[in-house]
Amino acid sequence: MIQKHEWVLCPACSNKTRMQIRGDTEIKNLPLYCPKCKKESLIDVKQYKISIIKEPVAKT
C-alpha cells in the first residue's frame, strides 16, 4: 500500500520546508521553521489541512 505524501509549505514565503506529511498525519502546535526565509510559524495539521496558529511577525 503506497502512502501519498505532500511537502509542507511555508506560510510566509510559500517555499517547501523540510517536512512532509501523509494523509493520516495529525500534529498540534508544531513550530514550523523555513530554511529559506528563516521564519518560524506555529501550525496544526490534520488530513493534509494545515491551520496557521501564529504567523511570523514582520520586521520593520
Secondary structure, DSSP 8 states (H G I E B T S, - for coil): ----EEEEE-TTT--EEEEEEETT-EEEEEEEE-TTT--EEEEEEETTEEEEEE------
